[in-house]
Each structure stands twice: as C-alpha cells, then as structure tokens.
Amino acid sequence: MFEFFNEDQKMLRSVVRELVEKEIAPHAAEWDEQDKCPKELFKVFGEQGLLGLFVSPEYGGAGLGLTERAIMLEEVARHSAGFAIALMTHGLAVAAIYNHGSEAHKKEWLPKLCSGELIGGLSVTEPTGGSDLTTQATTIEQTENGFVLNGRKVFITNSHIADVNVWTGTSGVNEKGRKVLSAVLIPPGTPGLSAGRKENKLGLRGSVTGDTIAKDVQLGPDALVGKAGKGAAVAMHTIGHFGRSGMSAIAIGILRGCVEESIKFSKERIIYGKPLAKVPAIQAMIAENEIDFEAASTMLYNATAIYDRGEDAVPRLAAVKYFATEAAVTASRRTIDLMGGYGVINEYPVGRFLRDALANIPSGGTSQIMKVIVAGNVLR
Ligand SMILES: Cc1cc2nc3c(=O)[nH]c(=O)nc-3n(C[C@H](O)[C@H](O)[C@H](O)COP(=O)(O)OP(=O)(O)OC[C@H]3O[C@@H](n4cnc5c(N)ncnc54)[C@H](O)[C@@H]3O)c2cc1C
C-alpha cells in the first residue's frame, strides 16, 4: 500500500470503502450480468461530497485534488469497475468545465454536477478513430447567435444518462490550413442532441456506453469551453490528467481485487491435504499480484501528487495508465489460473475482473498511444 497518504486521505478512503461495501459490493455481479448502470447512486455519491472532490467549495466541491479522486475511484472499482467508469467520466465533464469553462458555466453547472443532481459526459471519440483527433468530422459552426453543432460520437460513457455534455468538434482551420477543434458545453434538454446505439460491452458493464448524436444543435454565444480553436488542448488536458488517472485508479481497484481474491481462495482451498497457499508456485503468483498492485499504486499516487502540486503530469500518467491497465489484465488472468477450474466459474468475481480489465485498456487511450506519449516525452 502506498505509504504517504495524509490522515484526511486515509479517512476519505475508509468513508468510501464503507459506502462501497454497503451500496456497491452486494450488487456488482448483478449489474454486470444485467448490464445495468445504477444511475440513482450518483446522488448518493454527491450527498457524500464525492463527485466534486477536486472542485473548489465555491462551486460545490470539496477543494481537494486528483489524489483524493483516485482514492475514491480505486475503492469503487475494487467491487465495480463498471460503475467506477461511469463516475470517472462524470468527473471528466466536471473537470473540463472546472478547468476550462467560463465563470458562468462553473456557477451554473458545477454545483448540480457535484451534488449528483445532474450527470455529465464528455464526447470526443468519433467513428474515424479515437487516437487521431485531427480527423474529427463533427462541426461547430459559428453563427450570428452562437454556434451550431452537428456530428456523431462513439464509445461515449454515460451516453444515455448524461444531462450536461461537453463535446469537441472542428471549428475551422488554422494558418497552416489544418483543422482546429473547439469544445462546447451542451446544457440539459437541448433540442437536437440524442443518444444512439448502446454498446453491449465485454466488460465495465455497470456503465452505459454508446453513441451521442448532434443534429443542428443550437448553442448560445457562451457555449465555448476554453478558447475558440483550443478544443484539442481542453480534451488532452482533461483526458490526460483526469481520464488516465481515473482509468489507472480503476485498474488498481481490480488489482487489489486480484490480491484479495487470490489470498482468500488459496487459504480456503485444500489440495494435497493442505491449503493451496502452502504451494510455493501459488505463493509466487500471489506475490506477483501484490507486486503489480504495489507498483501501480505507487506510480499513480506519485503522479497525482505531482499534478496536485501544480505541475503537468501527462507523460507520467500515460506511463501509469499503460502499466496499471496491462497489469490488471495479467493479474486477473493469473488469478483465474491460480483458482484452477473455479477460476472460470462465474460465481467468483475474477472472470469479471478480467473482462473489466480488458475493457479498461482502450478507454482514455490505448496502450500503444500511452507508449507513444511516454517515448515522445523521454526523447524530447
Ligand atoms: C469502455 C469505453 C469507454 C469509453 N468512453 C469514452 C468517453 O466517455 N468519451 C470518449 O470520447 N471516448 C470514450 N471511449 C473511446 C476511447 O477513448 C477510444 O476507444 C480510444 O481512444 C481508442 O480509439 P479507437 O477505439 O477509435 O481506436 P483507434 O484509434 O482506431 O485505434 C485502433 C488501433 O490502432 C492503434 N493505433 C492508433 N494510432 C496509433 C499510433 N500512432 N501508434 C501505434 N498504434 C496506434 C491503437 O492502439 C489501436 O490498437 C471509450 C472507450 C471504451 C472502450
């Protein structure tokens, strides 16, 4: 366990753990099986002050940081990585508005998003590819009265439940003739915005993922989140810090699940007349789970502390996301192996851990893209 949490952070962890054990752990398997997002829990998390951990109190938040948000998401993901990504993505809309929105946006939307009265979503990925933002076909056209938005986004978390949506789209070309993006805020109930197909995912099934569609969506002159033409920077800052720290925290929740399940199972299972935990090869597998968990946690909380003291942490968080999400896949596969035949029986959560860990990898940028970012940084 990462050792340098302060007393308030330790207290936060125990409060969230208690909430998760009561409201999430007993239902996680059922949400996965039924592909159900427990939308009503947003208000429960909001009432506990957990949806605006990094937002300052004047906008309804707790005035803490990325570290506290990661602690919260890790605890939720220990039992439901699916619901954790729904909370995680809500936080992306909050982060985009908090860090890049106008004062009017912050005053109007953040208190309602922090309380869970409204749910947020961030629509960036398009059918032409999430890794390449330069091909965005969505258009944000300036008009006399504001902006008109047209386009289709894919793989969007909270697609069918989000009230406040932040979108990116092409808003023009720069002096070199290259497309530039802007980001806009779409208030709840805006005509022309709808949800399209809902995906039937392999994992992370406690969340809704699908298309969001904008057809002649009319937005006011104050719709821009960040400056005109700076939408890529808004998306990259938000996903680079809040998305990747969030997905890493979710992977670490899965890793902790692997450690705990492998210890529990190997102590209870009797083989050759003694607990499986006495077998040296099994001890090595448990050790590997623990080492992956320790390494990923230390990397994540080091990177969030760097962001919280005011520095850019994009390359570090790309490294963490790569390591933590890949380790969660390896550890859940390893835990399935450790359990023998029981590992593939759905009564145990480890099969879900593997499916969740696999679905975690592309969300917020693939492993290949994380390595492109890390290499780009060290080569510079
Ligand atoms: C569960 C889930 C939730 C998601 N939620 C959201 C959301 O809320 N909002 C949102 O906007 N998006 C969301 N996404 C989309 C996600 O961000 C994209 O899936 C991701 O960025 C990858 O884009 P793509 O799927 O289009 O793959 P592509 O970009 O088409 O990539 C295909 C393959 O090419 C590889 N590749 C691409 N470029 C390079 C390169 N330069 N070098 C090496 N390899 C490369 C990739 O690694 C991958 O293997 C979500 C995805 C998932 C699975």
The ligand as an SDF file (V2000), in Angstrom:
LIG
                    3D

 53 58  0  0  0  0  0  0  0  0999 V2000
  -15.4270    1.3640  -22.2930 C   0  0  0  0  0  0  0  0  0  0  0  0
  -15.0400    2.5800  -23.0870 C   0  0  0  0  0  0  0  0  0  0  0  0
  -15.4440    3.8320  -22.6620 C   0  0  0  0  0  0  0  0  0  0  0  0
  -15.1090    4.9630  -23.4230 C   0  0  0  0  0  0  0  0  0  0  0  0
  -15.5870    6.1890  -23.0320 N   0  0  0  0  0  0  0  0  0  0  0  0
  -15.3390    7.2800  -23.8060 C   0  0  0  0  0  0  0  0  0  0  0  0
  -15.9090    8.5660  -23.4760 C   0  0  0  0  0  0  0  0  0  0  0  0
  -16.6150    8.7150  -22.4720 O   0  0  0  0  0  0  0  0  0  0  0  0
  -15.6550    9.6150  -24.2850 N   0  0  0  0  0  0  0  0  0  0  0  0
  -14.8850    9.4960  -25.4120 C   0  0  0  0  0  0  0  0  0  0  0  0
  -14.7100   10.4790  -26.1140 O   0  0  0  0  0  0  0  0  0  0  0  0
  -14.3490    8.2830  -25.7690 N   0  0  0  0  0  0  0  0  0  0  0  0
  -14.5580    7.1930  -24.9820 C   0  0  0  0  0  0  0  0  0  0  0  0
  -14.0240    5.9630  -25.3310 N   0  0  0  0  0  0  0  0  0  0  0  0
  -13.2530    5.8470  -26.5630 C   0  0  0  0  0  0  0  0  0  0  0  0
  -11.7630    5.6390  -26.3540 C   0  0  0  0  0  0  0  0  0  0  0  0
  -11.1580    6.8270  -25.9220 O   0  0  0  0  0  0  0  0  0  0  0  0
  -11.2170    5.1360  -27.6910 C   0  0  0  0  0  0  0  0  0  0  0  0
  -11.7160    3.8140  -27.8780 O   0  0  0  0  0  0  0  0  0  0  0  0
   -9.7150    5.1450  -27.7450 C   0  0  0  0  0  0  0  0  0  0  0  0
   -9.2080    6.4480  -27.7450 O   0  0  0  0  0  0  0  0  0  0  0  0
   -9.2010    4.4060  -28.9920 C   0  0  0  0  0  0  0  0  0  0  0  0
   -9.8290    4.8880  -30.1370 O   0  0  0  0  0  0  0  0  0  0  0  0
  -10.4580    3.8430  -31.2020 P   0  0  0  0  0  0  0  0  0  0  0  0
  -11.2800    2.8910  -30.4240 O   0  0  0  0  0  0  0  0  0  0  0  0
  -11.1200    4.6220  -32.2500 O   0  0  0  0  0  0  0  0  0  0  0  0
   -9.2150    3.0700  -31.7520 O   0  0  0  0  0  0  0  0  0  0  0  0
   -8.2360    3.5590  -32.9820 P   0  0  0  0  0  0  0  0  0  0  0  0
   -7.8210    4.9520  -32.6950 O   0  0  0  0  0  0  0  0  0  0  0  0
   -8.9480    3.2800  -34.2510 O   0  0  0  0  0  0  0  0  0  0  0  0
   -7.0500    2.5740  -32.8180 O   0  0  0  0  0  0  0  0  0  0  0  0
   -7.0250    1.2570  -33.4000 C   0  0  0  0  0  0  0  0  0  0  0  0
   -5.6730    0.6020  -33.1270 C   0  0  0  0  0  0  0  0  0  0  0  0
   -4.6420    1.3850  -33.6910 O   0  0  0  0  0  0  0  0  0  0  0  0
   -3.6470    1.6680  -32.7420 C   0  0  0  0  0  0  0  0  0  0  0  0
   -3.0390    2.9670  -33.0050 N   0  0  0  0  0  0  0  0  0  0  0  0
   -3.6790    4.1170  -33.3500 C   0  0  0  0  0  0  0  0  0  0  0  0
   -2.7880    5.1070  -33.5260 N   0  0  0  0  0  0  0  0  0  0  0  0
   -1.5540    4.5770  -33.2820 C   0  0  0  0  0  0  0  0  0  0  0  0
   -0.2340    5.1060  -33.2840 C   0  0  0  0  0  0  0  0  0  0  0  0
    0.0030    6.3790  -33.5590 N   0  0  0  0  0  0  0  0  0  0  0  0
    0.7810    4.2690  -32.9930 N   0  0  0  0  0  0  0  0  0  0  0  0
    0.5500    2.9610  -32.6800 C   0  0  0  0  0  0  0  0  0  0  0  0
   -0.6860    2.4130  -32.6720 N   0  0  0  0  0  0  0  0  0  0  0  0
   -1.7240    3.2030  -32.9540 C   0  0  0  0  0  0  0  0  0  0  0  0
   -4.4120    1.6680  -31.4160 C   0  0  0  0  0  0  0  0  0  0  0  0
   -3.5490    1.4610  -30.3090 O   0  0  0  0  0  0  0  0  0  0  0  0
   -5.3630    0.5050  -31.6440 C   0  0  0  0  0  0  0  0  0  0  0  0
   -4.6700   -0.6930  -31.3810 O   0  0  0  0  0  0  0  0  0  0  0  0
  -14.3200    4.8300  -24.5860 C   0  0  0  0  0  0  0  0  0  0  0  0
  -13.8850    3.5620  -24.9910 C   0  0  0  0  0  0  0  0  0  0  0  0
  -14.2380    2.4520  -24.2600 C   0  0  0  0  0  0  0  0  0  0  0  0
  -13.7790    1.0910  -24.7200 C   0  0  0  0  0  0  0  0  0  0  0  0
  1  2  1  0
  2  3  1  0
  2 52  2  0
  3  4  2  0
  4  5  1  0
  4 50  1  0
  5  6  2  0
  6  7  1  0
  6 13  1  0
  7  8  2  0
  7  9  1  0
  9 10  1  0
 10 11  2  0
 10 12  1  0
 12 13  2  0
 13 14  1  0
 14 15  1  0
 14 50  1  0
 15 16  1  0
 16 17  1  0
 16 18  1  0
 18 19  1  0
 18 20  1  0
 20 21  1  0
 20 22  1  0
 22 23  1  0
 23 24  1  0
 24 25  2  0
 24 26  1  0
 24 27  1  0
 27 28  1  0
 28 29  2  0
 28 30  1  0
 28 31  1  0
 31 32  1  0
 32 33  1  0
 33 34  1  0
 33 48  1  0
 34 35  1  0
 35 36  1  0
 35 46  1  0
 36 37  1  0
 36 45  1  0
 37 38  2  0
 38 39  1  0
 39 40  1  0
 39 45  2  0
 40 41  1  0
 40 42  2  0
 42 43  1  0
 43 44  2  0
 44 45  1  0
 46 47  1  0
 46 48  1  0
 48 49  1  0
 50 51  2  0
 51 52  1  0
 52 53  1  0
M  END
$$$$
